[in-house]
Amino acid sequence: MTTANSDTIRSRINPDIKAQAEEVLASIGLSSSEAIRLFFKQIAIRKEFPLELKVPNKKTLDAISADSESGTYSNADQLFSSILHENNQEKNPV
């Protein structure tokens, strides 16, 4: 009896994420299967998860929240004008 030279992995994934990832992989000449094999190979070689995973702490979450509340700018001039305006208000409070 011979042993199989490969195993099969099945996983569910959001179709949009799959399509986006496959587009990126195709641009570098990899299929999904090749990318998964590379990912597992790196886990085996490193004996650890090959990507850095971080959970943001409260300070980081607060900064992200404050940033999203500050609005968006359509160009750099608007951004710098807003920063200068904020700095002037801090230096010369009313």
Biopython code that builds the backbone (N, CA, C, O; Angstrom):
import numpy as np
from Bio.PDB.StructureBuilder import StructureBuilder

atoms = [
    (1, "MET", "N", (0.845, -1.190, 0.000)),
    (1, "MET", "CA", (0.000, 0.000, 0.000)),
    (1, "MET", "C", (0.882, 1.242, 0.000)),
    (1, "MET", "O", (1.812, 1.347, 0.800)),
    (2, "THR", "N", (0.596, 2.168, -0.883)),
    (2, "THR", "CA", (1.373, 3.404, -0.940)),
    (2, "THR", "C", (0.643, 4.505, -0.189)),
    (2, "THR", "O", (-0.584, 4.518, -0.095)),
    (3, "THR", "N", (1.428, 5.418, 0.339)),
    (3, "THR", "CA", (0.813, 6.558, 1.021)),
    (3, "THR", "C", (0.627, 7.688, 0.023)),
    (3, "THR", "O", (1.414, 7.845, -0.911)),
    (4, "ALA", "N", (-0.404, 8.461, 0.227)),
    (4, "ALA", "CA", (-0.664, 9.604, -0.655)),
    (4, "ALA", "C", (0.435, 10.633, -0.469)),
    (4, "ALA", "O", (0.917, 10.844, 0.644)),
    (5, "ASN", "N", (0.830, 11.274, -1.567)),
    (5, "ASN", "CA", (1.876, 12.292, -1.449)),
    (5, "ASN", "C", (1.305, 13.673, -1.164)),
    (5, "ASN", "O", (2.045, 14.656, -1.121)),
    (6, "SER", "N", (-0.010, 13.751, -0.967)),
    (6, "SER", "CA", (-0.611, 15.032, -0.615)),
    (6, "SER", "C", (-1.917, 14.806, 0.135)),
    (6, "SER", "O", (-2.589, 13.791, -0.047)),
    (7, "ASP", "N", (-2.259, 15.765, 0.974)),
    (7, "ASP", "CA", (-3.539, 15.785, 1.677)),
    (7, "ASP", "C", (-4.366, 16.929, 1.117)),
    (7, "ASP", "O", (-3.846, 17.827, 0.454)),
    (8, "THR", "N", (-5.644, 16.883, 1.392)),
    (8, "THR", "CA", (-6.548, 17.932, 0.939)),
    (8, "THR", "C", (-7.029, 18.735, 2.137)),
    (8, "THR", "O", (-7.359, 18.175, 3.182)),
    (9, "ILE", "N", (-7.065, 20.046, 1.975)),
    (9, "ILE", "CA", (-7.595, 20.944, 2.991)),
    (9, "ILE", "C", (-8.817, 21.623, 2.395)),
    (9, "ILE", "O", (-8.775, 22.128, 1.273)),
    (10, "ARG", "N", (-9.910, 21.631, 3.160)),
    (10, "ARG", "CA", (-11.124, 22.333, 2.720)),
    (10, "ARG", "C", (-11.402, 23.446, 3.710)),
    (10, "ARG", "O", (-11.283, 23.256, 4.920)),
    (11, "SER", "N", (-11.768, 24.598, 3.196)),
    (11, "SER", "CA", (-12.038, 25.742, 4.055)),
    (11, "SER", "C", (-13.100, 26.626, 3.419)),
    (11, "SER", "O", (-13.158, 26.757, 2.196)),
    (12, "ARG", "N", (-13.928, 27.223, 4.244)),
    (12, "ARG", "CA", (-14.923, 28.180, 3.748)),
    (12, "ARG", "C", (-14.335, 29.580, 3.856)),
    (12, "ARG", "O", (-13.657, 29.915, 4.827)),
    (13, "ILE", "N", (-14.610, 30.395, 2.830)),
    (13, "ILE", "CA", (-14.093, 31.764, 2.819)),
    (13, "ILE", "C", (-15.084, 32.668, 2.091)),
    (13, "ILE", "O", (-15.775, 32.232, 1.170)),
    (14, "ASN", "N", (-15.144, 33.901, 2.504)),
    (14, "ASN", "CA", (-16.004, 34.890, 1.864)),
    (14, "ASN", "C", (-15.611, 34.999, 0.384)),
    (14, "ASN", "O", (-14.432, 35.178, 0.079)),
    (15, "PRO", "N", (-16.574, 34.895, -0.537)),
    (15, "PRO", "CA", (-16.256, 34.933, -1.973)),
    (15, "PRO", "C", (-15.540, 36.209, -2.419)),
    (15, "PRO", "O", (-14.674, 36.161, -3.293)),
    (16, "ASP", "N", (-15.898, 37.349, -1.822)),
    (16, "ASP", "CA", (-15.240, 38.607, -2.205)),
    (16, "ASP", "C", (-13.772, 38.607, -1.788)),
    (16, "ASP", "O", (-12.904, 39.028, -2.552)),
    (17, "ILE", "N", (-13.499, 38.133, -0.574)),
    (17, "ILE", "CA", (-12.115, 38.065, -0.098)),
    (17, "ILE", "C", (-11.321, 37.097, -0.965)),
    (17, "ILE", "O", (-10.175, 37.369, -1.324)),
    (18, "LYS", "N", (-11.936, 35.966, -1.298)),
    (18, "LYS", "CA", (-11.266, 34.975, -2.147)),
    (18, "LYS", "C", (-10.903, 35.585, -3.499)),
    (18, "LYS", "O", (-9.779, 35.427, -3.976)),
    (19, "ALA", "N", (-11.848, 36.274, -4.108)),
    (19, "ALA", "CA", (-11.603, 36.882, -5.423)),
    (19, "ALA", "C", (-10.500, 37.934, -5.348)),
    (19, "ALA", "O", (-9.635, 37.993, -6.222)),
    (20, "GLN", "N", (-10.531, 38.768, -4.303)),
    (20, "GLN", "CA", (-9.497, 39.797, -4.147)),
    (20, "GLN", "C", (-8.124, 39.163, -3.948)),
    (20, "GLN", "O", (-7.140, 39.592, -4.550)),
    (21, "ALA", "N", (-8.068, 38.144, -3.103)),
    (21, "ALA", "CA", (-6.789, 37.474, -2.842)),
    (21, "ALA", "C", (-6.275, 36.786, -4.100)),
    (21, "ALA", "O", (-5.084, 36.858, -4.402)),
    (22, "GLU", "N", (-7.161, 36.118, -4.836)),
    (22, "GLU", "CA", (-6.739, 35.432, -6.055)),
    (22, "GLU", "C", (-6.225, 36.410, -7.105)),
    (22, "GLU", "O", (-5.320, 36.079, -7.872)),
    (23, "GLU", "N", (-6.792, 37.603, -7.145)),
    (23, "GLU", "CA", (-6.313, 38.625, -8.084)),
    (23, "GLU", "C", (-4.874, 39.021, -7.745)),
    (23, "GLU", "O", (-4.024, 39.132, -8.629)),
    (24, "VAL", "N", (-4.617, 39.229, -6.458)),
    (24, "VAL", "CA", (-3.260, 39.578, -6.019)),
    (24, "VAL", "C", (-2.308, 38.421, -6.299)),
    (24, "VAL", "O", (-1.212, 38.622, -6.823)),
    (25, "LEU", "N", (-2.728, 37.215, -5.949)),
    (25, "LEU", "CA", (-1.870, 36.044, -6.172)),
    (25, "LEU", "C", (-1.564, 35.858, -7.657)),
    (25, "LEU", "O", (-0.428, 35.556, -8.022)),
    (26, "ALA", "N", (-2.563, 36.036, -8.507)),
    (26, "ALA", "CA", (-2.349, 35.893, -9.952)),
    (26, "ALA", "C", (-1.331, 36.905, -10.455)),
    (26, "ALA", "O", (-0.549, 36.609, -11.360)),
    (27, "SER", "N", (-1.339, 38.103, -9.868)),
    (27, "SER", "CA", (-0.401, 39.136, -10.317)),
    (27, "SER", "C", (1.048, 38.781, -9.994)),
    (27, "SER", "O", (1.975, 39.313, -10.605)),
    (28, "ILE", "N", (1.237, 37.876, -9.029)),
    (28, "ILE", "CA", (2.605, 37.432, -8.713)),
    (28, "ILE", "C", (2.843, 35.990, -9.153)),
    (28, "ILE", "O", (3.841, 35.369, -8.788)),
    (29, "GLY", "N", (1.899, 35.469, -9.953)),
    (29, "GLY", "CA", (2.090, 34.161, -10.556)),
    (29, "GLY", "C", (1.819, 32.976, -9.651)),
    (29, "GLY", "O", (2.384, 31.902, -9.858)),
    (30, "LEU", "N", (0.966, 33.149, -8.651)),
    (30, "LEU", "CA", (0.647, 32.047, -7.747)),
    (30, "LEU", "C", (-0.840, 31.717, -7.802)),
    (30, "LEU", "O", (-1.682, 32.596, -7.983)),
    (31, "SER", "N", (-1.140, 30.445, -7.643)),
    (31, "SER", "CA", (-2.530, 30.023, -7.483)),
    (31, "SER", "C", (-2.853, 30.009, -5.990)),
    (31, "SER", "O", (-1.959, 30.127, -5.152)),
    (32, "SER", "N", (-4.126, 29.864, -5.672)),
    (32, "SER", "CA", (-4.524, 29.766, -4.263)),
    (32, "SER", "C", (-3.862, 28.561, -3.606)),
    (32, "SER", "O", (-3.371, 28.651, -2.481)),
    (33, "SER", "N", (-3.852, 27.444, -4.307)),
    (33, "SER", "CA", (-3.241, 26.229, -3.756)),
    (33, "SER", "C", (-1.756, 26.424, -3.481)),
    (33, "SER", "O", (-1.251, 25.991, -2.446)),
    (34, "GLU", "N", (-1.057, 27.074, -4.405)),
    (34, "GLU", "CA", (0.377, 27.331, -4.196)),
    (34, "GLU", "C", (0.603, 28.251, -3.004)),
    (34, "GLU", "O", (1.529, 28.040, -2.221)),
    (35, "ALA", "N", (-0.240, 29.267, -2.865)),
    (35, "ALA", "CA", (-0.101, 30.198, -1.738)),
    (35, "ALA", "C", (-0.341, 29.483, -0.413)),
    (35, "ALA", "O", (0.379, 29.713, 0.559)),
    (36, "ILE", "N", (-1.345, 28.622, -0.375)),
    (36, "ILE", "CA", (-1.620, 27.867, 0.853)),
    (36, "ILE", "C", (-0.462, 26.930, 1.167)),
    (36, "ILE", "O", (-0.067, 26.806, 2.326)),
    (37, "ARG", "N", (0.090, 26.265, 0.145)),
    (37, "ARG", "CA", (1.253, 25.391, 0.377)),
    (37, "ARG", "C", (2.433, 26.190, 0.921)),
    (37, "ARG", "O", (3.108, 25.742, 1.847)),
    (38, "LEU", "N", (2.689, 27.375, 0.352)),
    (38, "LEU", "CA", (3.775, 28.224, 0.849)),
    (38, "LEU", "C", (3.529, 28.648, 2.294)),
    (38, "LEU", "O", (4.449, 28.660, 3.112)),
    (39, "PHE", "N", (2.285, 28.995, 2.599)),
    (39, "PHE", "CA", (1.916, 29.405, 3.950)),
    (39, "PHE", "C", (2.183, 28.268, 4.939)),
    (39, "PHE", "O", (2.813, 28.483, 5.974)),
    (40, "PHE", "N", (1.714, 27.074, 4.627)),
    (40, "PHE", "CA", (1.933, 25.930, 5.511)),
    (40, "PHE", "C", (3.416, 25.576, 5.610)),
    (40, "PHE", "O", (3.892, 25.193, 6.679)),
    (41, "LYS", "N", (4.139, 25.700, 4.514)),
    (41, "LYS", "CA", (5.581, 25.417, 4.531)),
    (41, "LYS", "C", (6.287, 26.367, 5.495)),
    (41, "LYS", "O", (7.161, 25.944, 6.252)),
    (42, "GLN", "N", (5.915, 27.647, 5.475)),
    (42, "GLN", "CA", (6.525, 28.619, 6.386)),
    (42, "GLN", "C", (6.197, 28.302, 7.844)),
    (42, "GLN", "O", (7.048, 28.471, 8.717)),
    (43, "ILE", "N", (4.981, 27.848, 8.115)),
    (43, "ILE", "CA", (4.629, 27.438, 9.477)),
    (43, "ILE", "C", (5.520, 26.281, 9.908)),
    (43, "ILE", "O", (6.036, 26.278, 11.026)),
    (44, "ALA", "N", (5.705, 25.301, 9.029)),
    (44, "ALA", "CA", (6.538, 24.142, 9.355)),
    (44, "ALA", "C", (7.994, 24.537, 9.562)),
    (44, "ALA", "O", (8.640, 24.035, 10.482)),
    (45, "ILE", "N", (8.520, 25.419, 8.733)),
    (45, "ILE", "CA", (9.925, 25.840, 8.836)),
    (45, "ILE", "C", (10.156, 26.673, 10.086)),
    (45, "ILE", "O", (11.104, 26.429, 10.833)),
    (46, "ARG", "N", (9.296, 27.653, 10.315)),
    (46, "ARG", "CA", (9.496, 28.597, 11.424)),
    (46, "ARG", "C", (9.036, 28.052, 12.776)),
    (46, "ARG", "O", (9.467, 28.521, 13.829)),
    (47, "LYS", "N", (8.160, 27.062, 12.724)),
    (47, "LYS", "CA", (7.553, 26.526, 13.952)),
    (47, "LYS", "C", (6.730, 27.590, 14.667)),
    (47, "LYS", "O", (6.620, 27.584, 15.893)),
    (48, "GLU", "N", (6.154, 28.502, 13.890)),
    (48, "GLU", "CA", (5.293, 29.552, 14.417)),
    (48, "GLU", "C", (4.444, 30.098, 13.282)),
    (48, "GLU", "O", (4.687, 29.813, 12.109)),
    (49, "PHE", "N", (3.451, 30.882, 13.648)),
    (49, "PHE", "CA", (2.614, 31.531, 12.647)),
    (49, "PHE", "C", (3.467, 32.551, 11.905)),
    (49, "PHE", "O", (4.121, 33.369, 12.551)),
    (50, "PRO", "N", (3.487, 32.535, 10.571)),
    (50, "PRO", "CA", (4.428, 33.384, 9.826)),
    (50, "PRO", "C", (4.022, 34.852, 9.672)),
    (50, "PRO", "O", (4.727, 35.615, 9.012)),
    (51, "LEU", "N", (2.929, 35.246, 10.253)),
    (51, "LEU", "CA", (2.487, 36.635, 10.183)),
    (51, "LEU", "C", (2.352, 37.177, 11.589)),
    (51, "LEU", "O", (2.024, 36.441, 12.520)),
    (52, "GLU", "N", (2.606, 38.467, 11.742)),
    (52, "GLU", "CA", (2.455, 39.092, 13.046)),
    (52, "GLU", "C", (0.989, 39.486, 13.239)),
    (52, "GLU", "O", (0.429, 40.261, 12.463)),
    (53, "LEU", "N", (0.391, 38.940, 14.278)),
    (53, "LEU", "CA", (-0.998, 39.258, 14.588)),
    (53, "LEU", "C", (-1.032, 40.086, 15.855)),
    (53, "LEU", "O", (-0.434, 39.718, 16.866)),
    (54, "LYS", "N", (-1.731, 41.203, 15.798)),
    (54, "LYS", "CA", (-1.812, 42.084, 16.956)),
    (54, "LYS", "C", (-3.265, 42.435, 17.231)),
    (54, "LYS", "O", (-4.060, 42.649, 16.315)),
    (55, "VAL", "N", (-3.584, 42.488, 18.497)),
    (55, "VAL", "CA", (-4.893, 42.966, 18.923)),
    (55, "VAL", "C", (-4.667, 44.362, 19.471)),
    (55, "VAL", "O", (-3.887, 44.532, 20.408)),
    (56, "PRO", "N", (-5.329, 45.367, 18.911)),
    (56, "PRO", "CA", (-5.080, 46.734, 19.375)),
    (56, "PRO", "C", (-5.529, 46.926, 20.826)),
    (56, "PRO", "O", (-6.579, 46.434, 21.239)),
    (57, "ASN", "N", (-4.709, 47.651, 21.584)),
    (57, "ASN", "CA", (-5.072, 47.958, 22.970)),
    (57, "ASN", "C", (-6.029, 49.150, 22.993)),
    (57, "ASN", "O", (-6.334, 49.726, 21.949)),
    (58, "LYS", "N", (-6.500, 49.516, 24.187)),
    (58, "LYS", "CA", (-7.481, 50.601, 24.314)),
    (58, "LYS", "C", (-6.954, 51.911, 23.742)),
    (58, "LYS", "O", (-7.691, 52.632, 23.069)),
    (59, "LYS", "N", (-5.683, 52.229, 24.003)),
    (59, "LYS", "CA", (-5.105, 53.483, 23.511)),
    (59, "LYS", "C", (-5.146, 53.528, 21.976)),
    (59, "LYS", "O", (-5.499, 54.548, 21.384)),
    (60, "THR", "N", (-4.783, 52.414, 21.350)),
    (60, "THR", "CA", (-4.796, 52.349, 19.888)),
    (60, "THR", "C", (-6.222, 52.446, 19.355)),
    (60, "THR", "O", (-6.479, 53.161, 18.386)),
    (61, "LEU", "N", (-7.150, 51.725, 19.989)),
    (61, "LEU", "CA", (-8.548, 51.790, 19.556)),
    (61, "LEU", "C", (-9.103, 53.203, 19.688)),
    (61, "LEU", "O", (-9.839, 53.666, 18.816)),
    (62, "ASP", "N", (-8.749, 53.897, 20.789)),
    (62, "ASP", "CA", (-9.192, 55.282, 20.967)),
    (62, "ASP", "C", (-8.629, 56.187, 19.872)),
    (62, "ASP", "O", (-9.330, 57.058, 19.357)),
    (63, "ALA", "N", (-7.361, 55.975, 19.520)),
    (63, "ALA", "CA", (-6.732, 56.785, 18.469)),
    (63, "ALA", "C", (-7.392, 56.528, 17.117)),
    (63, "ALA", "O", (-7.609, 57.455, 16.338)),
    (64, "ILE", "N", (-7.706, 55.272, 16.848)),
    (64, "ILE", "CA", (-8.379, 54.930, 15.593)),
    (64, "ILE", "C", (-9.751, 55.591, 15.550)),
    (64, "ILE", "O", (-10.150, 56.150, 14.528)),
    (65, "SER", "N", (-10.463, 55.521, 16.663)),
    (65, "SER", "CA", (-11.793, 56.130, 16.746)),
    (65, "SER", "C", (-11.715, 57.643, 16.562)),
    (65, "SER", "O", (-12.507, 58.222, 15.819)),
    (66, "ALA", "N", (-10.769, 58.275, 17.232)),
    (66, "ALA", "CA", (-10.611, 59.730, 17.111)),
    (66, "ALA", "C", (-10.261, 60.116, 15.685)),
    (66, "ALA", "O", (-10.741, 61.124, 15.167)),
    (67, "ASP", "N", (-9.420, 59.307, 15.053)),
    (67, "ASP", "CA", (-9.020, 59.587, 13.676)),
    (67, "ASP", "C", (-10.219, 59.511, 12.740)),
    (67, "ASP", "O", (-10.374, 60.350, 11.853)),
    (68, "SER", "N", (-11.069, 58.505, 12.940)),
    (68, "SER", "CA", (-12.222, 58.364, 12.046)),
    (68, "SER", "C", (-13.248, 59.468, 12.278)),
    (68, "SER", "O", (-14.026, 59.789, 11.380)),
    (69, "GLU", "N", (-13.254, 60.052, 13.479)),
    (69, "GLU", "CA", (-14.191, 61.133, 13.782)),
    (69, "GLU", "C", (-13.698, 62.479, 13.244)),
    (69, "GLU", "O", (-14.480, 63.422, 13.122)),
    (70, "SER", "N", (-12.414, 62.570, 12.925)),
    (70, "SER", "CA", (-11.861, 63.857, 12.498)),
    (70, "SER", "C", (-12.190, 64.194, 11.051)),
    (70, "SER", "O", (-11.948, 65.320, 10.616)),
    (71, "GLY", "N", (-12.727, 63.262, 10.306)),
    (71, "GLY", "CA", (-13.138, 63.540, 8.937)),
    (71, "GLY", "C", (-12.081, 63.178, 7.914)),
    (71, "GLY", "O", (-10.995, 62.704, 8.248)),
    (72, "THR", "N", (-12.425, 63.412, 6.664)),
    (72, "THR", "CA", (-11.504, 63.127, 5.573)),
    (72, "THR", "C", (-11.267, 64.399, 4.772)),
    (72, "THR", "O", (-12.016, 65.370, 4.876)),
    (73, "TYR", "N", (-10.230, 64.371, 3.990)),
    (73, "TYR", "CA", (-9.844, 65.530, 3.188)),
    (73, "TYR", "C", (-9.694, 65.090, 1.744)),
    (73, "TYR", "O", (-9.251, 63.976, 1.467)),
    (74, "SER", "N", (-10.063, 65.963, 0.835)),
    (74, "SER", "CA", (-9.979, 65.602, -0.579)),
    (74, "SER", "C", (-8.595, 65.850, -1.157)),
    (74, "SER", "O", (-8.281, 65.382, -2.251)),
    (75, "ASN", "N", (-7.753, 66.601, -0.409)),
    (75, "ASN", "CA", (-6.385, 66.802, -0.881)),
    (75, "ASN", "C", (-5.492, 67.200, 0.298)),
    (75, "ASN", "O", (-5.985, 67.479, 1.391)),
    (76, "ALA", "N", (-4.203, 67.223, 0.069)),
    (76, "ALA", "CA", (-3.231, 67.516, 1.127)),
    (76, "ALA", "C", (-3.367, 68.943, 1.645)),
    (76, "ALA", "O", (-3.170, 69.188, 2.835)),
    (77, "ASP", "N", (-3.700, 69.882, 0.769)),
    (77, "ASP", "CA", (-3.854, 71.276, 1.206)),
    (77, "ASP", "C", (-4.931, 71.414, 2.276)),
    (77, "ASP", "O", (-4.752, 72.142, 3.253)),
    (78, "GLN", "N", (-6.047, 70.715, 2.089)),
    (78, "GLN", "CA", (-7.112, 70.752, 3.094)),
    (78, "GLN", "C", (-6.629, 70.167, 4.420)),
    (78, "GLN", "O", (-6.914, 70.712, 5.486)),
    (79, "LEU", "N", (-5.902, 69.063, 4.347)),
    (79, "LEU", "CA", (-5.377, 68.430, 5.554)),
    (79, "LEU", "C", (-4.454, 69.380, 6.303)),
    (79, "LEU", "O", (-4.625, 69.590, 7.504)),
    (80, "PHE", "N", (-3.478, 69.954, 5.608)),
    (80, "PHE", "CA", (-2.518, 70.848, 6.261)),
    (80, "PHE", "C", (-3.200, 72.103, 6.798)),
    (80, "PHE", "O", (-2.832, 72.599, 7.862)),
    (81, "SER", "N", (-4.177, 72.612, 6.080)),
    (81, "SER", "CA", (-4.923, 73.772, 6.548)),
    (81, "SER", "C", (-5.642, 73.450, 7.855)),
    (81, "SER", "O", (-5.656, 74.265, 8.778)),
    (82, "SER", "N", (-6.233, 72.273, 7.930)),
    (82, "SER", "CA", (-6.922, 71.847, 9.142)),
    (82, "SER", "C", (-5.948, 71.697, 10.306)),
    (82, "SER", "O", (-6.248, 72.107, 11.427)),
    (83, "ILE", "N", (-4.786, 71.111, 10.041)),
    (83, "ILE", "CA", (-3.768, 70.939, 11.087)),
    (83, "ILE", "C", (-3.303, 72.294, 11.598)),
    (83, "ILE", "O", (-3.213, 72.507, 12.807)),
    (84, "LEU", "N", (-3.008, 73.207, 10.683)),
    (84, "LEU", "CA", (-2.563, 74.546, 11.083)),
    (84, "LEU", "C", (-3.643, 75.265, 11.884)),
    (84, "LEU", "O", (-3.346, 75.948, 12.864)),
    (85, "HIS", "N", (-4.886, 75.110, 11.466)),
    (85, "HIS", "CA", (-6.002, 75.738, 12.177)),
    (85, "HIS", "C", (-6.103, 75.186, 13.605)),
    (85, "HIS", "O", (-6.287, 75.945, 14.556)),
    (86, "GLU", "N", (-5.980, 73.853, 13.748)),
    (86, "GLU", "CA", (-6.028, 73.232, 15.078)),
    (86, "GLU", "C", (-4.874, 73.713, 15.945)),
    (86, "GLU", "O", (-5.064, 74.008, 17.125)),
    (87, "ASN", "N", (-3.676, 73.795, 15.367)),
    (87, "ASN", "CA", (-2.506, 74.258, 16.125)),
    (87, "ASN", "C", (-2.681, 75.702, 16.578)),
    (87, "ASN", "O", (-2.325, 76.044, 17.706)),
    (88, "ASN", "N", (-3.223, 76.545, 15.716)),
    (88, "ASN", "CA", (-3.457, 77.949, 16.081)),
    (88, "ASN", "C", (-4.476, 78.064, 17.203)),
    (88, "ASN", "O", (-4.341, 78.915, 18.083)),
    (89, "GLN", "N", (-5.501, 77.208, 17.178)),
    (89, "GLN", "CA", (-6.504, 77.235, 18.242)),
    (89, "GLN", "C", (-5.898, 76.801, 19.576)),
    (89, "GLN", "O", (-6.250, 77.342, 20.624)),
    (90, "GLU", "N", (-4.984, 75.823, 19.539)),
    (90, "GLU", "CA", (-4.342, 75.367, 20.769)),
    (90, "GLU", "C", (-3.437, 76.449, 21.349)),
    (90, "GLU", "O", (-3.362, 76.607, 22.567)),
    (91, "LYS", "N", (-2.752, 77.190, 20.491)),
    (91, "LYS", "CA", (-1.833, 78.242, 20.943)),
    (91, "LYS", "C", (-2.582, 79.486, 21.400)),
    (91, "LYS", "O", (-2.146, 80.176, 22.321)),
    (92, "ASN", "N", (-3.709, 79.770, 20.753)),
    (92, "ASN", "CA", (-4.485, 80.981, 21.050)),
    (92, "ASN", "C", (-5.933, 80.613, 21.367)),
    (92, "ASN", "O", (-6.825, 80.885, 20.564)),
    (93, "PRO", "N", (-6.180, 80.000, 22.524)),
    (93, "PRO", "CA", (-7.566, 79.619, 22.837)),
    (93, "PRO", "C", (-8.449, 80.850, 23.003)),
    (93, "PRO", "O", (-7.997, 81.897, 23.468)),
    (94, "VAL", "N", (-9.683, 80.713, 22.627)),
    (94, "VAL", "CA", (-10.633, 81.831, 22.694)),
    (94, "VAL", "C", (-11.235, 81.919, 24.071)),
    (94, "VAL", "O", (-12.059, 82.797, 24.329)),
]
sb = StructureBuilder()
sb.init_structure("model")
sb.init_model(0)
sb.init_chain("A")
sb.init_seg("    ")
for serial, (resi, resn, name, xyz) in enumerate(atoms, 1):
    if name == "N":
        sb.init_residue(resn, " ", resi, " ")
    sb.init_atom(name, np.array(xyz, "f"), 0.0, 1.0, " ", f" {name:<3s}", serial, name[0])
structure = sb.get_structure()
